[in-house]
Amino acid sequence: MAVPKRKTSQAKSRQRRSANFKLSAPTLGKCPNCNEPKLAHRVCGNCGYYNGKQVIDVAE
């Protein structure tokens, strides 16, 4: 079984892991029903609509 000869330095391991970090926040689109900002491909939290249909009941 392969065993590392030396301990991997913090700089090397952090450099390897840095590719997994997100560079920017997710973009928000407008809900076509109520014009509130929402994530793409998600139900609108304000009105409960998705793809032009009422999916969840939102108490107002």
JOHU-V111118 format. One line per field, one symbol per residue. ss: DSSP state (h for helix, s for strand, l for the rest). phi: phi as a letter, one per 30 degrees, with the letter a starting at -180 (. if undefined). psi: psi as a letter, one per 40 degrees, with the letter a starting at -180 (. if undefined). A space follows every 10 residues. Layout:
ss: ???
phi: ???
psi: ???
//
This chain:
ss: lllllllllh hhhhhhhhhh lllllllsss llllllsssl llllllllss llssllllll
phi: .dbddbdddd dddddddddd dddbdddccc dddbiddadd ibddddcicb hibdcbccdc
psi: hhhhdihhid ddddddedee iidiiiihih hedefihiii fiihedeeih feihdihhh.
//
